[in-house]
Amino acid sequence: MNTLSADEVATTRLRAVERVLGDLSGVPIVGEPVAIRRKSRDYFWYSPILNEQLAGKVADAVVAPRHEEDVVRIAAACARHGVPLTPRGAGTGNYGQCVPMEGGVVIDMIGMTKIISHAPGMVRVEAGARMVDIDASLAASGWELRMHPSTKRTATIGGFVAGGSGGVGSITYGGLREPGNILGARVVTLEREPRVLDLSADAAQKINRAYGTTGIITRLDMPLAPKWDWVDLVISFTDYATAVQVGHEIALADGIVKKLVSACEAPLPAHFAGIADKVADGASVLLCMIAKPFIPYFKALIAERGAVVHEEDFDESPGHAPIYEYAWNHTTLNVLKTDRSVTYLQCLFPHDRLAESVRETSALFGDEQMQHLEFIRFGGRLTASALPVIRCSTAPRINDMIAAYEARGVFVANPHVITLEDGSRHKRADADQLGFKHDVDPQGLLNPGKMRTFTPKSDTV
Ligand SMILES: Cc1cc2nc3c(=O)[nH]c(=O)nc-3n(C[C@H](O)[C@H](O)[C@H](O)COP(=O)(O)OP(=O)(O)OC[C@H]3O[C@@H](n4cnc5c(N)ncnc54)[C@H](O)[C@@H]3O)c2cc1C
């Protein structure tokens, strides 16, 4: 059997990409090599392992659809010429989720930004809309998105649904995977004659955190929450165990309306540029977003155990960092700004052994780890996910730490791998998503390399 050399494969693909672009007259195309390189990256550099593995992975072309009709034409052209197509929102994903592993075309969704309609409790938007813009457009209605990642001011709603897991608001509503947190999605299939499918209710889970491998999302229906006047607060504690204990109590206090409770272990706060000077050396903090009417009850709960060192009305206008930009994976980013030797893990603590598990693993890793918990609801129970910042950079040590967590009943979603199976807690693709992929992307052209267990059926290639 004749096998093609890498150069021959690349030349054949480039010719096919040229044919794709030839079929797309009128669709905006990004031509400059620097822009193409930029649009082929995300925040995978958080991981020393991925930083090495993904160096040099670049698309051959980037196209920027203006509307769903453009998306259909792009999908048809890629299917016709057998060219890989990788969807991209704002490129803030952490695991090379939108890195085109096999080159081909990147479809940049940030031109599709319409807020199509909203009704009490629900909004319909195009996938490239930034979450900050969605909330701004809803402000007068008294509603807002139930949850958003800490990258809200940059990231798109399509990228969040296809690549994210939850975030600010998950303390009340759980993660994106909880039934009801995505109401509907419209997707374009990757076929010579693409179909446009409306997925509603549970069916919308077929595209949730599938890294864009199961269709190009053009539109989403998202549920909303009542909009409160939020207050950003930082509470300082002399020891981390007390911060965790008080954070847990606040999270459990159902009458106190809240959107964020993060527990960051010392010396993490020393890296939070806007608030570091308010926190004593060696102190740990809780970062909280609390609805204004409940502040007195919140403060009563803290009592004498911690000190409020920062309190201001929520403000996410340009030039001002809201408190959520120190939380979730911004915590790691704030450390990386001054110390590129650290990286992180993503853990889910058992709800019934939360404090003990945190204590146990902190004792195990000592100074090698700075713990960072995010209180969330998960399957109806209150627990904490964690993004500990770790001082280690070799694959064997990272894997040892993951194994040590898992041996103690803490789930780890490995952020140092690119496939959705290896990065999931269960180490497998959701069966529904795998079956759906055969239906919507029979040639396996959508973001190839990210769904490891998918192999195209031979009669479709
Ligand atoms: C500092 C920092 C903090 C973060 N905090 C959080 C957090 O709190 N919670 C969280 O869940 N994540 C977090 N993330 C990860 C990421 O920011 C979010 O998941 C974000 O929502 C991704 O949106 P994006 O527009 O940047 O998507 P991208 O990174 O561009 O894409 C993400 C994935 O979605 C796919 N995709 C994008 N658009 C579409 C589309 N229209 N159709 C099909 N597939 C598509 C891409 O192929 C890719 O696989 C964080 C990352 C950083 C760097």
The ligand as a Gaussian input file, in Angstrom:
#p B3LYP/6-31G(d) Opt

LIG

0 1
 C       -8.506000      32.984000      32.590000
 C       -9.483000      31.918000      32.201000
 C      -10.597000      31.680000      33.007000
 C      -11.545000      30.714000      32.655000
 N      -12.621000      30.486000      33.474000
 C      -13.544000      29.570000      33.108000
 C      -14.698000      29.340000      33.916000
 O      -14.926000      30.019000      34.903000
 N      -15.562000      28.377000      33.537000
 C      -15.394000      27.667000      32.367000
 O      -16.230000      26.810000      32.069000
 N      -14.335000      27.892000      31.575000
 C      -13.420000      28.820000      31.899000
 N      -12.357000      29.070000      31.077000
 C      -12.302000      28.436000      29.765000
 C      -12.984000      29.329000      28.658000
 O      -12.689000      30.687000      28.878000
 C      -14.494000      29.197000      28.655000
 O      -14.916000      27.878000      28.535000
 C      -15.113000      30.061000      27.532000
 O      -16.485000      30.038000      27.676000
 C      -14.747000      29.609000      26.139000
 O      -15.367000      30.498000      25.226000
 P      -14.611000      30.976000      23.912000
 O      -15.547000      31.818000      23.136000
 O      -13.312000      31.570000      24.217000
 O      -14.432000      29.562000      23.178000
 P      -13.185000      28.961000      22.413000
 O      -12.023000      28.819000      23.316000
 O      -12.976000      29.711000      21.153000
 O      -13.758000      27.524000      22.057000
 C      -13.997000      26.570000      23.051000
 C      -14.469000      25.273000      22.364000
 O      -15.744000      25.497000      21.801000
 C      -15.746000      25.233000      20.393000
 N      -16.621000      26.241000      19.791000
 C      -16.546000      27.588000      19.906000
 N      -17.582000      28.164000      19.261000
 C      -18.310000      27.156000      18.723000
 C      -19.486000      27.102000      17.921000
 N      -20.153000      28.209000      17.573000
 N      -19.955000      25.880000      17.544000
 C      -19.309000      24.748000      17.905000
 N      -18.200000      24.749000      18.659000
 C      -17.708000      25.937000      19.061000
 C      -14.295000      25.330000      19.961000
 O      -14.013000      24.479000      18.853000
 C      -13.577000      24.828000      21.202000
 O      -13.526000      23.429000      21.179000
 C      -11.375000      29.987000      31.451000
 C      -10.246000      30.226000      30.644000
 C       -9.322000      31.177000      31.015000
 C       -8.139000      31.425000      30.101000

